[in-house]
Amino acid sequence: MQALFFSALGIFLLRFVSLVGADLVLGETVSGNVSVITTPLDAFDAPRLSAVNGTSFEWWFFDAVTKDGKNSLAVVFYRMNESEVSSPIFLQVTIAYTNGTIYDISFPVNSSSVTVNGLGVSGVWGEVGTFTEAPDLSSIEFTITTKEVQGTFKLKSFAPAHYPDGKPPLTKGASPFVAPALGWINAIPAGRGTADLVILGEKFAFKNMVGYHDHNFGGVSLSQGDKSWYFGHATVGPYKLVWFDVISAFTEGRTSSVYLVENNKILLANNNSAFASDLNFGMVLPFGNGSQFPPPTSRMPDSFILSYVGEDDRHWSFVARGRIAVDTSQGLPAGYTRWTGKVTGGEVGGCKYVGAGVWEWLRFFDAQPVDATGNPGSGNGNY
């Protein structure tokens, strides 16, 4: 399967949705191609795919962690074909507690709809969950109503929305792709979260959490398009930071979207190769437990170093150390791992601060490589 990038019909239909109403995606996988919007939309967080086929994916993602880095949640409203879930439309809830208890539950539904609301959107996932975003992207909240999980989460933004290349909403020519065929739209890079949830009878209620919201999409499956990515966010003293460091299966190249805000001032916001420029870039490196980069092994890093380089030789460095909140790798060199914990650092030579964040490692080292349109490519797909 593949997506029709820049499809004229798809662009018309999704632009129409972004202007006047809601889309509707049913809980069934379609055969053939789907259309993917690859250009900026006036409705920043609007849907980008016309349907779900065997390889396309789209989701609206939320997470939050308490300031001590010990309790966390991640909630994802999915439109994606997943073999372990009975419908391509589903809601996933992952909650990790201080005592080490982790709940990870998925709720398949028959349909979903997303309605444009200014720059933001509102979504309905069957009878199990909804989310509502402010027209100016200043806040968002979701509600879950299932037998296993009930409650709400509210998130107020503390940092401006941006595309991977650092440009704000309503910027003509901005790119919504952090890497070839990997769309990523960051509506709330940092915010204050308030959770009031009950999961399997256990209360999860916290205020002043470090929160975050974004939106991913693509027409080629993650395993075909990406060999590895490091992603995360944190609030550390006056700093709000987001990182997305990707190794593409199409190009074998590495791109890095960096976003760094001090108080209300954006210090860095762009997307390029980590080694393409001597300024305004960032890189992520794992360390500990014999980890490597590029990361072809199953060894799980203990921590990550986050480095940002700006103009006038300014340099910011942070270290993320935490514990695993969810892991699907089962000891193999492919899988997904999410950590939550403490992040420390600041400007090199200046004050150091302590904060909290959420970060992850997604990796595929045995996938058949394809090009950015979904056609088989060259190479063996392994390091």
C-alpha positions as CSV (number, residue, x, y, z in Angstrom):
1,M,0.0,0.0,0.0
2,Q,1.1,3.6,-0.4
3,A,-0.3,7.1,0.0
4,L,-1.0,9.5,-2.9
5,F,1.1,12.5,-1.8
6,F,0.0,15.8,-3.1
7,S,-3.2,14.1,-4.4
8,A,-5.4,16.9,-5.9
9,L,-8.6,15.2,-4.8
10,G,-7.2,14.5,-1.4
11,I,-6.0,18.1,-1.0
12,F,-9.4,19.4,-2.0
13,L,-11.3,17.1,0.4
14,L,-9.1,17.7,3.4
15,R,-8.9,21.5,2.8
16,F,-12.7,21.4,2.6
17,V,-12.8,19.6,5.9
18,S,-10.4,22.1,7.4
19,L,-12.6,25.0,6.4
20,V,-16.2,23.9,7.0
21,G,-16.7,20.8,9.1
22,A,-15.8,17.3,10.3
23,D,-14.2,14.3,8.7
24,L,-15.4,10.8,9.4
25,V,-13.1,7.8,9.4
26,L,-14.7,4.4,9.9
27,G,-13.2,1.4,11.8
28,E,-12.2,-0.5,8.7
29,T,-9.0,-0.7,6.6
30,V,-9.5,0.4,3.0
31,S,-7.7,-1.3,0.1
32,G,-5.7,0.8,-2.3
33,N,-4.3,4.3,-1.8
34,V,-5.2,7.1,0.6
35,S,-4.5,10.8,0.2
36,V,-2.1,12.6,2.5
37,I,-1.9,16.4,2.9
38,T,1.8,17.5,2.8
39,T,1.4,21.2,3.0
40,P,0.4,23.6,5.8
41,L,-3.3,23.9,6.6
42,D,-5.0,27.0,8.1
43,A,-6.4,24.6,10.7
44,F,-3.0,23.6,12.2
45,D,-4.1,20.4,14.0
46,A,-6.6,19.3,11.3
47,P,-6.7,15.7,9.9
48,R,-4.2,14.9,7.1
49,L,-5.3,11.5,5.8
50,S,-8.5,10.6,3.9
51,A,-8.7,7.1,5.3
52,V,-6.7,4.2,6.8
53,N,-5.1,1.6,4.6
54,G,-2.5,-1.1,5.4
55,T,0.4,1.4,5.9
56,S,-1.0,4.8,6.6
57,F,-1.1,6.2,10.1
58,E,-2.4,9.3,12.0
59,W,-2.7,10.0,15.7
60,W,-3.3,12.8,18.2
61,F,-1.0,12.3,21.2
62,F,-1.1,13.5,24.8
63,D,1.3,12.9,27.6
64,A,2.1,14.3,31.1
65,V,4.5,13.5,34.0
66,T,4.5,14.7,37.6
67,K,7.3,17.1,38.5
68,D,9.1,14.4,40.4
69,G,9.2,12.3,37.2
70,K,7.5,9.3,38.8
71,N,3.9,9.3,37.7
72,S,2.9,9.6,34.0
73,L,0.2,9.2,31.5
74,A,0.1,8.9,27.7
75,V,-3.2,8.9,25.7
76,V,-3.3,8.4,21.9
77,F,-6.3,8.8,19.6
78,Y,-5.2,6.5,16.8
79,R,-6.1,6.0,13.1
80,M,-3.7,3.2,12.2
81,N,-3.8,-0.5,11.3
82,E,-2.4,-2.3,14.3
83,S,-2.4,-6.1,14.3
84,E,-3.1,-6.4,18.0
85,V,-6.2,-4.2,17.9
86,S,-9.4,-5.3,16.2
87,S,-10.1,-1.9,14.6
88,P,-7.8,0.7,13.0
89,I,-9.6,3.3,15.0
90,F,-8.7,3.0,18.7
91,L,-7.8,4.9,21.8
92,Q,-4.7,3.8,23.8
93,V,-4.2,4.7,27.5
94,T,-0.9,4.1,29.3
95,I,-0.5,5.1,33.0
96,A,2.6,4.5,35.1
97,Y,2.6,5.0,38.9
98,T,5.4,5.7,41.4
99,N,5.1,2.1,42.8
100,G,6.0,0.6,39.4
101,T,2.5,-0.4,38.4
102,I,1.9,0.2,34.6
103,Y,-1.5,-0.1,32.9
104,D,-1.5,-0.2,29.1
105,I,-5.0,-0.6,27.6
106,S,-6.4,-0.1,24.0
107,F,-10.1,0.5,23.2
108,P,-11.1,-0.2,19.5
109,V,-14.1,1.7,18.1
110,N,-16.2,1.7,14.9
111,S,-15.6,5.3,13.9
112,S,-13.9,8.6,14.6
113,S,-14.6,12.2,13.6
114,V,-12.5,15.3,13.8
115,T,-14.0,18.8,13.6
116,V,-12.0,21.9,12.9
117,N,-12.1,24.7,15.5
118,G,-10.0,27.6,14.4
119,L,-6.4,26.5,14.5
120,G,-7.4,23.6,16.7
121,V,-9.7,20.6,16.4
122,S,-12.2,18.5,18.4
123,G,-12.3,14.7,18.1
124,V,-14.8,11.9,18.9
125,W,-13.6,8.3,19.1
126,G,-16.8,6.3,19.2
127,E,-18.2,6.0,22.7
128,V,-14.9,5.8,24.5
129,G,-13.2,9.2,24.2
130,T,-13.3,12.8,23.0
131,F,-10.8,15.7,22.9
132,T,-11.4,19.5,22.4
133,E,-8.7,22.0,21.5
134,A,-9.0,25.8,21.9
135,P,-9.2,27.7,18.6
136,D,-5.9,29.5,19.4
137,L,-4.2,26.3,20.6
138,S,-3.9,27.7,24.1
139,S,-5.4,24.6,25.7
140,I,-6.7,21.1,25.0
141,E,-8.5,18.5,27.1
142,F,-9.7,15.0,26.7
143,T,-12.4,12.8,28.3
144,I,-12.4,9.0,28.5
145,T,-15.6,7.1,29.3
146,T,-14.9,3.4,29.4
147,K,-15.5,0.7,31.9
148,E,-11.8,0.5,32.7
149,V,-10.9,4.2,32.5
150,Q,-12.9,7.3,33.3
151,G,-12.1,10.9,33.7
152,T,-10.5,14.0,32.2
153,F,-7.2,15.6,31.4
154,K,-6.7,19.3,30.8
155,L,-3.6,20.9,29.4
156,K,-2.8,24.6,29.2
157,S,0.0,25.7,26.8
158,F,3.2,27.4,28.0
159,A,5.0,27.5,24.6
160,P,4.1,28.4,21.0
161,A,3.0,25.8,18.5
162,H,5.4,25.0,15.7
163,Y,6.1,22.8,12.6
164,P,9.2,20.6,12.6
165,D,11.1,23.4,10.8
166,G,10.3,25.8,13.6
167,K,7.8,27.9,11.7
168,P,4.5,28.8,13.5
169,P,1.0,28.1,12.4
170,L,-0.3,30.0,9.3
171,T,3.2,30.2,7.8
172,K,3.2,29.6,4.0
173,G,5.8,27.2,2.9
174,A,6.3,25.5,6.3
175,S,7.0,21.8,6.2
176,P,5.0,19.4,8.4
177,F,7.6,16.6,7.9
178,V,10.3,16.0,10.4
179,A,11.8,13.3,8.0
180,P,10.7,11.9,4.7
181,A,7.1,10.7,4.9
182,L,7.0,11.3,8.7
183,G,4.6,14.1,9.5
184,W,4.7,15.8,12.9
185,I,2.8,18.8,14.1
186,N,3.5,20.2,17.6
187,A,0.5,22.1,18.9
188,I,1.5,22.3,22.6
189,P,5.3,21.8,23.1
190,A,5.0,22.4,26.9
191,G,2.1,23.0,29.2
192,R,0.6,22.5,32.7
193,G,-1.5,19.4,32.9
194,T,-4.2,18.5,35.3
195,A,-5.3,14.8,35.4
196,D,-8.5,13.5,37.1
197,L,-8.7,9.9,36.1
198,V,-9.6,6.5,37.5
199,I,-8.1,3.4,35.8
200,L,-9.3,-0.1,36.9
201,G,-10.5,1.5,40.2
202,E,-7.2,3.2,41.0
203,K,-7.1,7.0,41.1
204,F,-4.7,9.0,38.9
205,A,-5.2,12.6,39.9
206,F,-2.4,15.2,39.8
207,K,-2.1,19.0,39.2
208,N,0.8,20.9,37.7
209,M,2.0,18.1,35.6
210,V,4.5,18.6,32.8
211,G,2.3,18.1,29.7
212,Y,2.5,17.9,26.0
213,H,0.4,17.4,22.8
214,D,1.3,16.7,19.2
215,H,-0.1,15.1,16.0
216,N,1.7,12.5,13.7
217,F,0.7,11.2,10.3
218,G,2.1,9.5,7.2
219,G,1.2,7.3,4.3
220,V,4.1,4.8,4.6
221,S,4.3,2.5,7.6
222,L,6.6,3.5,10.4
223,S,8.7,0.3,10.0
224,Q,9.2,1.1,6.3
225,G,10.0,4.8,6.8
226,D,12.1,5.0,9.9
227,K,15.0,3.0,11.3
228,S,15.2,4.8,14.6
229,W,13.9,7.9,16.4
230,Y,14.6,9.6,19.7
231,F,11.8,11.9,20.7
232,G,11.0,13.7,23.9
233,H,10.1,16.9,25.8
234,A,10.8,18.4,29.1
235,T,10.3,21.5,31.2
236,V,13.5,22.4,33.1
237,G,13.5,25.6,35.1
238,P,12.9,28.4,32.6
239,Y,13.5,26.1,29.6
240,K,10.9,24.2,27.6
241,L,12.6,21.8,25.1
242,V,11.4,19.3,22.5
243,W,13.7,17.0,20.5
244,F,13.0,14.7,17.6
245,D,16.1,12.9,16.2
246,V,15.3,10.5,13.2
247,I,17.3,8.1,11.1
248,S,15.3,7.7,7.9
249,A,15.0,4.2,6.2
250,F,14.6,6.1,2.9
251,T,17.8,8.1,2.9
252,E,19.9,6.5,5.7
253,G,20.3,10.1,6.8
254,R,19.7,11.7,10.1
255,T,17.5,14.7,10.7
256,S,16.9,16.5,14.0
257,S,14.1,18.9,14.8
258,V,15.0,21.1,17.8
259,Y,12.9,23.4,19.8
260,L,14.2,25.4,22.8
261,V,12.3,28.1,24.7
262,E,13.7,30.1,27.6
263,N,10.8,31.8,29.5
264,N,8.7,33.1,26.6
265,K,11.6,33.5,24.1
266,I,12.3,31.0,21.4
267,L,16.0,30.3,21.3
268,L,16.1,27.5,18.7
269,A,13.4,26.1,16.4
270,N,14.4,24.3,13.2
271,N,14.8,21.0,11.4
272,N,18.0,19.9,9.7
273,S,20.9,17.4,9.8
274,A,22.6,17.4,13.2
275,F,25.9,18.0,11.3
276,A,24.7,20.3,8.5
277,S,25.5,23.6,10.2
278,D,27.8,25.0,12.9
279,L,25.0,26.8,14.5
280,N,21.3,26.4,15.3
281,F,21.1,22.6,15.6
282,G,20.6,19.9,18.2
283,M,21.5,16.3,18.6
284,V,20.5,13.4,20.9
285,L,22.9,10.7,22.1
286,P,22.2,7.7,24.3
287,F,24.7,6.6,26.9
288,G,25.0,3.9,29.6
289,N,24.6,0.1,29.6
290,G,26.8,-0.3,26.5
291,S,24.5,1.6,24.2
292,Q,25.6,2.7,20.8
293,F,24.9,5.2,18.1
294,P,23.8,4.5,15.5
295,P,21.8,2.2,17.7
296,P,21.6,-1.3,16.0
297,T,21.6,-3.4,19.2
298,S,19.0,-4.3,21.8
299,R,20.9,-2.7,24.6
300,M,18.7,-0.2,26.4
301,P,20.5,3.1,27.2
302,D,20.4,4.3,30.8
303,S,20.1,8.0,29.8
304,F,20.3,10.5,27.0
305,I,22.4,13.6,26.4
306,L,20.5,16.5,24.7
307,S,22.8,19.1,23.1
308,Y,21.6,22.4,21.5
309,V,23.9,24.8,19.7
310,G,22.8,28.4,18.8
311,E,24.2,31.6,17.5
312,D,27.2,33.4,19.2
313,D,28.5,30.0,20.2
314,R,25.8,29.5,22.8
315,H,25.4,25.9,24.0
316,W,22.8,24.2,26.1
317,S,23.2,20.7,27.5
318,F,20.7,18.5,29.3
319,V,20.7,15.0,30.6
320,A,17.5,12.9,30.7
321,R,17.5,10.0,33.3
322,G,14.5,8.1,34.2
323,R,12.7,4.8,34.3
324,I,10.8,2.8,31.7
325,A,7.1,3.6,31.6
326,V,6.3,1.2,28.7
327,D,8.4,-1.2,26.5
328,T,7.4,-3.5,23.7
329,S,10.8,-4.6,22.5
330,Q,11.0,-7.9,24.5
331,G,14.7,-7.8,24.4
332,L,14.8,-7.4,20.6
333,P,16.5,-4.7,18.5
334,A,13.1,-3.5,17.3
335,G,10.3,-2.0,19.4
336,Y,9.2,1.0,21.3
337,T,10.3,2.2,24.8
338,R,9.1,5.2,26.7
339,W,10.8,6.7,29.7
340,T,9.7,9.3,32.3
341,G,12.0,11.0,34.8
342,K,14.2,13.9,35.7
343,V,15.9,16.2,33.2
344,T,18.8,18.4,34.3
345,G,20.8,21.1,32.6
346,G,20.8,24.5,31.2
347,E,23.2,26.8,29.3
348,V,26.8,25.6,29.4
349,G,28.7,27.8,31.9
350,G,25.4,29.1,33.4
351,C,22.9,28.0,36.0
352,K,21.7,24.4,36.0
353,Y,18.1,23.4,36.7
354,V,16.2,20.3,37.4
355,G,12.9,19.4,35.7
356,A,10.9,16.5,34.4
357,G,10.0,15.0,31.0
358,V,8.9,12.1,28.8
359,W,11.1,10.6,26.1
360,E,11.1,7.6,23.8
361,W,13.0,5.4,21.4
362,L,11.3,3.8,18.4
363,R,13.4,1.5,16.3
364,F,13.1,-0.9,13.3
365,F,16.3,-2.7,12.1
366,D,14.8,-5.5,10.0
367,A,12.2,-3.8,7.9
368,Q,12.1,-3.9,4.1
369,P,13.3,-0.4,2.9
370,V,11.0,1.6,0.6
371,D,11.2,5.0,-1.0
372,A,9.1,7.9,0.3
373,T,6.2,7.0,-1.9
374,G,6.0,3.4,-0.6
375,N,7.9,1.7,-3.4
376,P,10.6,-0.9,-2.5
377,G,14.0,0.8,-2.2
378,S,17.6,-0.3,-2.1
379,G,19.7,-1.5,0.8
380,N,19.2,-4.3,3.3
381,G,17.3,-2.3,6.0
382,N,19.9,-3.1,8.7
383,Y,22.9,-1.4,10.2
